[in-house]
């Protein structure tokens, strides 16, 4: 049995694990839970989103951007 290299990466696996525990998380909370830097989180999230494993929702709250990550059914 082989592992999917996309998911076998430690950073991406931490993101998926955190989202499996709490399906919708804001960027700051997910960053704190995974202990990834802003750049690493954004980079890994981009690859997971391209693979259809997570969805990204960007909105403004009080004039400030808020990014939320959601685990898709494929990601689960």
Secondary structure, DSSP 8 states (H G I E B T S, - for coil): ----HHHHSHHHHHHHHHHHHSSEEEHHHHHHHHT--HHHHHHHHHHHHHTTSEEEEEEEETTEEEEEEEE-TTT-
